[in-house]
Amino acid sequence: MRSNAIGLPIAADLSGGEAHDVTAYHRLMELRDSDPGIALMDKAYDSDAIRQDLRDRGSAPEIPTKRNRTIQHSVSKPLYALRSRIECRIGHLKELRRIATRYDKTASSFLGFVLLGCIRLWIRFCPQGLVFFQMLSERMAGVANTEQASAL
């Protein structure tokens, strides 16, 4: 999952359950037309190729190095602490039972419900999204009342 500065998802992709996180890196970076100014990633993304790709895109990689690397890169602790926002938003997604237990048989169906969960996060954390959702739900309630009245 790729997130914006406040941790809200802006791109999502599925990979196999046994696949490493790094395998989805290139697909996630291609899903958006803009490149991040600063890339906050966990240790799973610590590779020279990813660091170089981020630098080529004009991003500053903030990725802690694995213990077994000979060259240790420094990370800004206050900046890297902002990653907790992303982890919290992923936790909010996992609160949705259908996503946490993966009831869906197909990957496309599961990805659809992940995207619905992402939309829910945007509505929950953005006031403009909440206003839009309230307006949409009032309009849908009005349509439902009109259909019920015409059925009588």
C-alpha atoms as an extended CHARMM CRD file, in Angstrom:
* protein
*
       152  EXT
         1         1  MET       CA              0.0000000000        0.0000000000        0.0000000000  PROA      1               0.0000000000
         2         2  ARG       CA              1.2310000000        3.4650000000       -0.8590000000  PROA      2               0.0000000000
         3         3  SER       CA              0.1450000000        6.3470000000        1.3850000000  PROA      3               0.0000000000
         4         4  ASN       CA              0.2500000000       10.1220000000        1.4030000000  PROA      4               0.0000000000
         5         5  ALA       CA              1.8700000000       12.3140000000        4.0640000000  PROA      5               0.0000000000
         6         6  ILE       CA             -0.9410000000       11.8540000000        6.6010000000  PROA      6               0.0000000000
         7         7  GLY       CA             -1.0820000000        8.0880000000        6.1210000000  PROA      7               0.0000000000
         8         8  LEU       CA             -4.1540000000        7.8290000000        3.9090000000  PROA      8               0.0000000000
         9         9  PRO       CA             -3.8670000000        5.2250000000        1.1340000000  PROA      9               0.0000000000
        10        10  ILE       CA             -3.3360000000        6.4960000000       -2.4080000000  PROA      10              0.0000000000
        11        11  ALA       CA             -2.4840000000        3.2010000000       -4.1220000000  PROA      11              0.0000000000
        12        12  ALA       CA             -2.9620000000       -0.4710000000       -3.3110000000  PROA      12              0.0000000000
        13        13  ASP       CA             -1.7380000000       -3.6390000000       -4.9510000000  PROA      13              0.0000000000
        14        14  LEU       CA             -1.9560000000       -7.3240000000       -4.1070000000  PROA      14              0.0000000000
        15        15  SER       CA              0.8600000000       -9.8270000000       -4.0930000000  PROA      15              0.0000000000
        16        16  GLY       CA              0.9330000000      -13.4610000000       -3.1320000000  PROA      16              0.0000000000
        17        17  GLY       CA              0.8540000000      -14.3230000000        0.5470000000  PROA      17              0.0000000000
        18        18  GLU       CA              4.2450000000      -15.9700000000        0.3020000000  PROA      18              0.0000000000
        19        19  ALA       CA              5.7990000000      -13.1190000000       -1.7170000000  PROA      19              0.0000000000
        20        20  HSD       CA              8.1700000000      -10.6170000000       -0.1410000000  PROA      20              0.0000000000
        21        21  ASP       CA              7.0560000000       -6.9670000000        0.2010000000  PROA      21              0.0000000000
        22        22  VAL       CA              9.7480000000       -5.7780000000       -2.2050000000  PROA      22              0.0000000000
        23        23  THR       CA              8.0680000000       -7.5640000000       -5.1270000000  PROA      23              0.0000000000
        24        24  ALA       CA              5.2200000000       -5.0080000000       -5.0780000000  PROA      24              0.0000000000
        25        25  TYR       CA              7.4930000000       -1.9490000000       -4.9620000000  PROA      25              0.0000000000
        26        26  HSD       CA              7.7020000000       -1.2450000000       -8.7010000000  PROA      26              0.0000000000
        27        27  ARG       CA              3.9610000000       -1.7930000000       -9.2700000000  PROA      27              0.0000000000
        28        28  LEU       CA              3.0740000000        0.5870000000       -6.4150000000  PROA      28              0.0000000000
        29        29  MET       CA              5.4250000000        3.2520000000       -7.6980000000  PROA      29              0.0000000000
        30        30  GLU       CA              3.8950000000        3.0040000000      -11.1810000000  PROA      30              0.0000000000
        31        31  LEU       CA              0.2930000000        3.2550000000       -9.8820000000  PROA      31              0.0000000000
        32        32  ARG       CA              0.7170000000        6.9600000000       -9.1380000000  PROA      32              0.0000000000
        33        33  ASP       CA              1.8660000000        9.6750000000      -11.4920000000  PROA      33              0.0000000000
        34        34  SER       CA              3.6850000000       11.6510000000       -8.7840000000  PROA      34              0.0000000000
        35        35  ASP       CA              6.8040000000       10.6700000000       -6.9180000000  PROA      35              0.0000000000
        36        36  PRO       CA              7.1180000000       11.1250000000       -3.1540000000  PROA      36              0.0000000000
        37        37  GLY       CA              9.3720000000       13.8380000000       -1.7690000000  PROA      37              0.0000000000
        38        38  ILE       CA             10.3600000000       11.5760000000        1.1150000000  PROA      38              0.0000000000
        39        39  ALA       CA              9.8590000000        7.8170000000        1.0960000000  PROA      39              0.0000000000
        40        40  LEU       CA              9.2260000000        6.3150000000        4.5460000000  PROA      40              0.0000000000
        41        41  MET       CA              9.5950000000        2.5480000000        4.2990000000  PROA      41              0.0000000000
        42        42  ASP       CA             10.3570000000       -0.2790000000        6.6730000000  PROA      42              0.0000000000
        43        43  LYS       CA             13.4050000000       -2.5320000000        6.6680000000  PROA      43              0.0000000000
        44        44  ALA       CA             11.8690000000       -4.8940000000        4.1300000000  PROA      44              0.0000000000
        45        45  TYR       CA             12.5580000000       -2.2950000000        1.4260000000  PROA      45              0.0000000000
        46        46  ASP       CA             16.2260000000       -1.8630000000        2.3460000000  PROA      46              0.0000000000
        47        47  SER       CA             18.0690000000       -2.5490000000       -0.8910000000  PROA      47              0.0000000000
        48        48  ASP       CA             20.5290000000       -0.5660000000       -2.9510000000  PROA      48              0.0000000000
        49        49  ALA       CA             18.3060000000       -0.8270000000       -6.0390000000  PROA      49              0.0000000000
        50        50  ILE       CA             15.2880000000        0.6920000000       -4.2670000000  PROA      50              0.0000000000
        51        51  ARG       CA             17.3700000000        3.4320000000       -2.6850000000  PROA      51              0.0000000000
        52        52  GLN       CA             18.8340000000        4.3240000000       -6.0830000000  PROA      52              0.0000000000
        53        53  ASP       CA             15.4110000000        4.2460000000       -7.7630000000  PROA      53              0.0000000000
        54        54  LEU       CA             14.0440000000        6.6440000000       -5.1430000000  PROA      54              0.0000000000
        55        55  ARG       CA             16.9820000000        8.9950000000       -5.6100000000  PROA      55              0.0000000000
        56        56  ASP       CA             16.4600000000        8.8880000000       -9.3910000000  PROA      56              0.0000000000
        57        57  ARG       CA             12.8290000000        9.8960000000       -8.8040000000  PROA      57              0.0000000000
        58        58  GLY       CA             13.9540000000       12.8480000000       -6.6820000000  PROA      58              0.0000000000
        59        59  SER       CA             12.8940000000       11.3060000000       -3.3630000000  PROA      59              0.0000000000
        60        60  ALA       CA             14.8170000000       11.0950000000       -0.1330000000  PROA      60              0.0000000000
        61        61  PRO       CA             14.7400000000        7.4730000000        1.1000000000  PROA      61              0.0000000000
        62        62  GLU       CA             14.1280000000        7.1580000000        4.8470000000  PROA      62              0.0000000000
        63        63  ILE       CA             14.6190000000        3.4150000000        5.1850000000  PROA      63              0.0000000000
        64        64  PRO       CA             16.3230000000        1.8820000000        8.2270000000  PROA      64              0.0000000000
        65        65  THR       CA             19.0710000000       -0.5320000000        7.2690000000  PROA      65              0.0000000000
        66        66  LYS       CA             19.0580000000       -4.2020000000        8.1050000000  PROA      66              0.0000000000
        67        67  ARG       CA             21.4780000000       -5.3440000000       10.7320000000  PROA      67              0.0000000000
        68        68  ASN       CA             23.4700000000       -7.5250000000        8.3710000000  PROA      68              0.0000000000
        69        69  ARG       CA             24.4060000000       -4.7000000000        5.9460000000  PROA      69              0.0000000000
        70        70  THR       CA             27.9920000000       -3.5520000000        5.8970000000  PROA      70              0.0000000000
        71        71  ILE       CA             27.0240000000        0.0500000000        5.0550000000  PROA      71              0.0000000000
        72        72  GLN       CA             24.6050000000        1.4350000000        7.6240000000  PROA      72              0.0000000000
        73        73  HSD       CA             22.4720000000        4.3800000000        6.4660000000  PROA      73              0.0000000000
        74        74  SER       CA             21.2510000000        6.9100000000        9.0080000000  PROA      74              0.0000000000
        75        75  VAL       CA             17.5590000000        7.6680000000        9.3890000000  PROA      75              0.0000000000
        76        76  SER       CA             15.9500000000       10.7830000000       10.8480000000  PROA      76              0.0000000000
        77        77  LYS       CA             14.1240000000        9.4230000000       13.8860000000  PROA      77              0.0000000000
        78        78  PRO       CA             11.4950000000       12.2190000000       14.0990000000  PROA      78              0.0000000000
        79        79  LEU       CA             10.7670000000       11.8530000000       10.4050000000  PROA      79              0.0000000000
        80        80  TYR       CA             10.6910000000        8.0560000000       10.4970000000  PROA      80              0.0000000000
        81        81  ALA       CA              8.3370000000        8.2130000000       13.4960000000  PROA      81              0.0000000000
        82        82  LEU       CA              5.6930000000        9.5560000000       11.1060000000  PROA      82              0.0000000000
        83        83  ARG       CA              5.5040000000        6.0360000000        9.6810000000  PROA      83              0.0000000000
        84        84  SER       CA              3.2760000000        5.1910000000       12.6300000000  PROA      84              0.0000000000
        85        85  ARG       CA              0.4740000000        7.0570000000       10.8250000000  PROA      85              0.0000000000
        86        86  ILE       CA              0.6850000000        4.5960000000        7.9640000000  PROA      86              0.0000000000
        87        87  GLU       CA              0.7470000000        1.6180000000       10.3170000000  PROA      87              0.0000000000
        88        88  CYS       CA             -2.3060000000        3.0070000000       12.1460000000  PROA      88              0.0000000000
        89        89  ARG       CA             -4.2360000000        3.3480000000        8.8760000000  PROA      89              0.0000000000
        90        90  ILE       CA             -3.3520000000       -0.2330000000        7.9450000000  PROA      90              0.0000000000
        91        91  GLY       CA             -4.5990000000       -1.2220000000       11.3890000000  PROA      91              0.0000000000
        92        92  HSD       CA             -7.8740000000        0.5840000000       10.6570000000  PROA      92              0.0000000000
        93        93  LEU       CA             -8.1860000000       -1.4500000000        7.4590000000  PROA      93              0.0000000000
        94        94  LYS       CA             -7.5750000000       -4.6810000000        9.3520000000  PROA      94              0.0000000000
        95        95  GLU       CA            -10.4330000000       -3.8060000000       11.7060000000  PROA      95              0.0000000000
        96        96  LEU       CA            -12.7600000000       -4.5460000000        8.8190000000  PROA      96              0.0000000000
        97        97  ARG       CA            -13.5990000000       -8.1900000000        9.3300000000  PROA      97              0.0000000000
        98        98  ARG       CA            -13.9170000000       -9.0340000000        5.6570000000  PROA      98              0.0000000000
        99        99  ILE       CA            -10.4060000000       -7.7180000000        4.9530000000  PROA      99              0.0000000000
       100       100  ALA       CA             -8.7860000000       -9.2190000000        8.0630000000  PROA      100             0.0000000000
       101       101  THR       CA            -10.1050000000      -12.7310000000        7.4040000000  PROA      101             0.0000000000
       102       102  ARG       CA            -10.0850000000      -12.5320000000        3.5910000000  PROA      102             0.0000000000
       103       103  TYR       CA            -13.4690000000      -14.1000000000        2.9080000000  PROA      103             0.0000000000
       104       104  ASP       CA            -13.2310000000      -13.4220000000       -0.8120000000  PROA      104             0.0000000000
       105       105  LYS       CA            -12.1800000000      -16.2260000000       -3.1370000000  PROA      105             0.0000000000
       106       106  THR       CA            -10.7170000000      -14.1180000000       -5.9320000000  PROA      106             0.0000000000
       107       107  ALA       CA             -7.9610000000      -11.5410000000       -5.7690000000  PROA      107             0.0000000000
       108       108  SER       CA            -10.0040000000       -8.9590000000       -7.6850000000  PROA      108             0.0000000000
       109       109  SER       CA            -12.8950000000       -9.2450000000       -5.2340000000  PROA      109             0.0000000000
       110       110  PHE       CA            -10.5380000000       -8.9320000000       -2.2560000000  PROA      110             0.0000000000
       111       111  LEU       CA             -8.7930000000       -5.9250000000       -3.8010000000  PROA      111             0.0000000000
       112       112  GLY       CA            -12.2140000000       -4.3510000000       -4.3650000000  PROA      112             0.0000000000
       113       113  PHE       CA            -13.0380000000       -4.6220000000       -0.6660000000  PROA      113             0.0000000000
       114       114  VAL       CA             -9.5920000000       -3.3060000000        0.2690000000  PROA      114             0.0000000000
       115       115  LEU       CA            -10.2960000000       -0.2830000000       -1.9390000000  PROA      115             0.0000000000
       116       116  LEU       CA            -13.7120000000        0.1590000000       -0.2920000000  PROA      116             0.0000000000
       117       117  GLY       CA            -11.9320000000        0.1290000000        3.0620000000  PROA      117             0.0000000000
       118       118  CYS       CA             -9.5320000000        2.7800000000        1.7410000000  PROA      118             0.0000000000
       119       119  ILE       CA            -12.4890000000        4.9160000000        0.6570000000  PROA      119             0.0000000000
       120       120  ARG       CA            -13.9240000000        4.5120000000        4.1530000000  PROA      120             0.0000000000
       121       121  LEU       CA            -10.6410000000        5.7790000000        5.6160000000  PROA      121             0.0000000000
       122       122  TRP       CA            -10.6900000000        8.8220000000        3.3520000000  PROA      122             0.0000000000
       123       123  ILE       CA            -14.2670000000        9.6030000000        4.3690000000  PROA      123             0.0000000000
       124       124  ARG       CA            -13.4420000000        9.1080000000        8.0360000000  PROA      124             0.0000000000
       125       125  PHE       CA            -10.3400000000       11.2930000000        8.1470000000  PROA      125             0.0000000000
       126       126  CYS       CA            -11.1520000000       14.0290000000        5.6240000000  PROA      126             0.0000000000
       127       127  PRO       CA            -13.9220000000       16.5310000000        6.4300000000  PROA      127             0.0000000000
       128       128  GLN       CA            -14.6270000000       17.1200000000        2.7260000000  PROA      128             0.0000000000
       129       129  GLY       CA            -15.1130000000       13.3920000000        2.2320000000  PROA      129             0.0000000000
       130       130  LEU       CA            -17.5390000000       13.2880000000        5.1520000000  PROA      130             0.0000000000
       131       131  VAL       CA            -19.6200000000       16.1490000000        3.7270000000  PROA      131             0.0000000000
       132       132  PHE       CA            -19.7330000000       14.3930000000        0.3530000000  PROA      132             0.0000000000
       133       133  PHE       CA            -20.7340000000       11.0950000000        1.9780000000  PROA      133             0.0000000000
       134       134  GLN       CA            -23.5060000000       12.7680000000        3.9930000000  PROA      134             0.0000000000
       135       135  MET       CA            -24.8360000000       14.4970000000        0.8810000000  PROA      135             0.0000000000
       136       136  LEU       CA            -24.7270000000       11.2100000000       -1.0540000000  PROA      136             0.0000000000
       137       137  SER       CA            -26.4840000000        9.2720000000        1.7190000000  PROA      137             0.0000000000
       138       138  GLU       CA            -29.2430000000       11.9270000000        1.9720000000  PROA      138             0.0000000000
       139       139  ARG       CA            -29.7500000000       11.7470000000       -1.7820000000  PROA      139             0.0000000000
       140       140  MET       CA            -29.8790000000        7.9340000000       -1.6470000000  PROA      140             0.0000000000
       141       141  ALA       CA            -32.3830000000        8.0740000000        1.2440000000  PROA      141             0.0000000000
       142       142  GLY       CA            -34.5560000000       10.4480000000       -0.8090000000  PROA      142             0.0000000000
       143       143  VAL       CA            -34.4900000000        8.0660000000       -3.7780000000  PROA      143             0.0000000000
       144       144  ALA       CA            -35.3970000000        5.1490000000       -1.5190000000  PROA      144             0.0000000000
       145       145  ASN       CA            -38.3340000000        7.0800000000        0.0000000000  PROA      145             0.0000000000
       146       146  THR       CA            -39.5970000000        8.0170000000       -3.4950000000  PROA      146             0.0000000000
       147       147  GLU       CA            -39.4150000000        4.3680000000       -4.6090000000  PROA      147             0.0000000000
       148       148  GLN       CA            -41.2840000000        3.2130000000       -1.4840000000  PROA      148             0.0000000000
       149       149  ALA       CA            -44.0000000000        5.8450000000       -2.0200000000  PROA      149             0.0000000000
       150       150  SER       CA            -44.4500000000        4.8710000000       -5.6630000000  PROA      150             0.0000000000
       151       151  ALA       CA            -44.7130000000        1.1850000000       -4.6820000000  PROA      151             0.0000000000
       152       152  LEU       CA            -47.7040000000        1.9510000000       -2.4260000000  PROA      152             0.0000000000
